[in-house]
Amino acid sequence: MTLAPELLEILVCPKCKGDLEYREGPQEQLVCHLCRLQYRVEDDIPIMLIDEATGF
């Protein structure tokens, strides 16, 4: 499953409001390179909570 392109165009990092990179891989995620945070995607729903993001 993948996120709709229309959704990806409007999503931004909730912490810095920067652009997000969508990664499909074995586990879908949205990545903010400025904050160095990864937001997971579960059942095509991005989990955009800063407290639940993981660093890299």
ZIDA-V103192 format. One record per pair of residues at least 6 apart in sequence whose ideal C-beta (glycine too) atoms are under 6 Angstrom apart, sorted by sequence separation. I is the first residue (numbers start at 1). GAP is how many residues later the second one is. If there is no record, write none. Layout:
BEGIN
i=I gap=GAP
i=I gap=GAP
END
This chain:
BEGIN
i=23 gap=6
i=13 gap=7
i=31 gap=7
i=39 gap=7
i=40 gap=7
i=22 gap=8
i=39 gap=8
i=11 gap=9
i=29 gap=9
i=30 gap=9
i=39 gap=9
i=20 gap=10
i=21 gap=10
i=29 gap=11
i=20 gap=12
i=28 gap=13
i=8 gap=14
i=18 gap=14
i=39 gap=14
i=18 gap=16
i=30 gap=16
i=37 gap=16
i=38 gap=16
i=16 gap=18
i=38 gap=18
i=13 gap=19
i=16 gap=19
i=36 gap=19
i=15 gap=20
i=36 gap=20
i=13 gap=22
i=14 gap=34
i=15 gap=35
i=14 gap=36
i=1 gap=43
END
